[in-house]
Amino acid sequence: MPRTILAFAASNSNPSINRQLVDHAASVLADEINPENEIETLDISDFEMPIYSKAREVADGIPPQAQAFFDRLGAADGLIISFPEHNGGYPAAYKNLFDWASRIKMAIYQDTPAVFMAASPGKRAGKMVLDFATQTAPFFGANVVGSLGVGSFGEEFDTDSGALINPETAGALREALKALDGAVQDTTQRAAA
């Protein structure tokens, strides 16, 4: 039975280095780790909605875009997410989507195995946002089985081939994706038993 991996960048920027990293990770997972996985991607720009406020939620309810995003997360057997770092945290577009979805259920990731990543043009590799995302993951229902920060992205990633060129970084990505594939297999086998 095919397993579905949902891959996306927590960015509404086009082009986004985090989207490039996610696309590369998805291709490595499908081509090198386990070709039986079905990879689905999404663009968070497809889920734009008003800025969250309690008053707006009371007046209008949960926007359908938030429910659609929540449902996509819940339908996935595994997640690959790459977070840009904006002022040390999530970009505003993702934070708003995250806030709305968490009003449906705080555990928005719905106990799904995940690899969290961050790409940055600077040397710190999105450390603050990646640390925040991984440290808070249990509160939001994500089982983070691997994480990877890629700094100095222009030096680490070849845009022509769409691949990481540093062997150590590429190896770290493969290890994280192997852990994801194993966790997804374990989870789906337990659910089928």
C-alpha positions in Angstrom: 0.0 0.0 0.0 1.5 3.3 -1.0 2.3 5.8 1.7 1.8 9.5 1.2 4.4 12.0 2.1 3.3 15.7 2.1 6.2 18.1 1.4 6.1 21.9 1.5 8.0 25.0 2.3 6.5 27.2 5.0 7.0 30.1 2.6 4.8 32.1 0.2 7.9 33.4 -1.5 8.4 32.4 -5.1 11.1 31.4 -5.7 12.0 30.2 -2.3 15.2 28.4 -1.3 13.2 26.5 1.2 11.0 25.2 -1.6 14.1 24.2 -3.5 15.3 22.3 -0.5 11.9 20.6 -0.1 11.7 19.6 -3.7 15.2 18.1 -3.5 14.4 16.2 -0.3 11.2 14.8 -1.9 13.2 13.7 -5.0 15.8 12.0 -2.8 13.1 10.2 -0.8 11.3 9.0 -3.9 14.4 8.2 -6.0 16.9 6.9 -3.5 15.2 5.9 -0.3 11.8 4.4 -1.1 10.1 4.7 -4.6 6.9 3.3 -3.2 6.2 6.5 -1.3 3.8 8.9 -3.0 5.0 12.5 -2.7 2.5 15.3 -2.6 3.4 18.9 -2.5 1.5 22.0 -1.6 2.0 25.7 -1.8 0.9 27.6 1.3 -0.1 30.5 -1.0 -3.1 28.4 -1.9 -4.3 28.8 1.7 -4.3 32.6 2.2 -6.9 33.9 4.5 -7.5 36.9 6.9 -5.1 37.4 9.8 -6.3 35.4 12.7 -8.2 37.1 15.6 -10.5 35.6 18.2 -13.1 38.1 17.3 -12.9 37.1 13.6 -13.2 33.4 14.6 -16.2 34.0 16.7 -17.9 36.1 14.0 -17.1 34.0 10.9 -15.8 30.6 12.1 -12.8 28.8 10.8 -12.0 29.7 7.2 -12.3 26.8 4.7 -8.7 27.2 3.7 -7.6 26.4 7.3 -9.7 23.3 7.3 -8.3 22.3 3.9 -4.8 22.7 5.2 -5.5 20.8 8.4 -7.1 17.9 6.3 -4.1 17.7 4.0 -1.8 17.3 7.1 -4.1 14.7 8.5 -4.2 12.7 5.3 -0.4 12.4 5.1 1.6 9.5 6.4 4.7 11.7 6.7 5.7 15.3 6.4 8.7 17.1 5.0 8.6 20.8 5.9 11.2 23.5 5.4 10.9 26.7 7.4 12.3 30.1 6.3 13.5 32.2 9.2 11.9 35.6 9.4 13.1 37.7 12.4 13.9 34.5 14.2 10.5 32.8 13.7 8.0 31.6 11.2 7.1 33.8 8.2 3.9 35.7 8.7 2.0 33.7 6.0 2.8 30.4 7.7 2.2 31.7 11.2 -1.3 32.8 10.2 -2.1 29.5 8.6 -0.7 27.6 11.6 -2.7 29.8 14.0 -6.0 29.2 12.2 -5.4 25.4 11.8 -4.5 25.1 15.5 -8.0 26.4 16.3 -9.4 23.3 14.7 -7.1 21.1 16.9 -3.9 22.2 18.7 -2.1 19.1 17.5 -2.3 20.3 13.8 0.3 17.7 12.7 -1.9 14.9 14.0 0.9 12.6 15.3 2.5 12.4 11.9 6.3 11.5 11.5 8.1 14.5 10.1 11.4 15.9 9.0 11.8 19.6 9.7 14.4 21.6 7.7 15.4 25.2 7.3 17.4 26.8 4.5 19.1 30.2 4.8 21.5 32.3 2.8 23.3 33.0 6.1 25.6 30.7 8.0 23.3 30.0 10.9 21.0 27.9 8.7 17.7 29.1 10.1 18.8 27.8 13.5 16.3 29.9 15.6 13.2 28.9 13.6 14.3 25.2 13.2 15.0 25.0 17.0 11.6 26.5 17.7 9.8 24.3 15.3 11.4 21.1 16.6 11.2 22.0 20.3 7.5 22.8 20.1 6.6 20.0 17.7 5.3 17.6 20.5 2.7 20.2 21.5 1.4 20.4 18.0 1.3 16.7 17.2 4.5 16.3 15.2 6.9 13.3 15.7 10.1 14.9 14.4 12.4 12.0 13.4 15.0 14.2 11.7 16.0 17.8 11.2 18.4 19.6 9.0 19.5 23.2 8.7 21.3 24.3 5.4 23.1 27.5 5.8 25.0 29.5 3.1 22.5 28.0 0.7 24.1 29.4 -2.4 27.3 27.5 -1.6 25.6 24.3 -0.4 23.0 23.9 -3.2 23.5 23.7 -7.0 20.4 25.4 -8.5 21.2 23.9 -12.0 21.0 20.3 -10.8 18.6 21.1 -7.9 20.7 19.2 -5.4 22.9 19.7 -2.4 26.5 19.6 -3.3 28.2 19.3 0.1 28.6 15.5 0.8 28.2 15.9 4.5 25.0 17.9 4.2 23.6 15.6 1.5 24.4 12.6 3.8 22.6 14.2 6.7 19.6 14.7 4.6 19.6 11.1 3.5 19.8 9.9 7.1 16.9 12.2 8.1 14.8 10.8 5.2 15.7 7.2 6.0 14.4 7.9 9.6 11.2 9.3 8.1 10.7 6.4 5.8 11.2 3.9 8.7 8.8 5.8 11.0 6.2 6.1 8.3 6.4 2.3 7.6 6.2 1.5 11.4 3.2 3.8 11.8 1.3 2.5 8.8 2.0 -1.1 9.8 0.7 -0.6 13.3 -2.4 1.1 12.0 -3.0 -1.8 9.6 -2.6 -4.5 12.4 
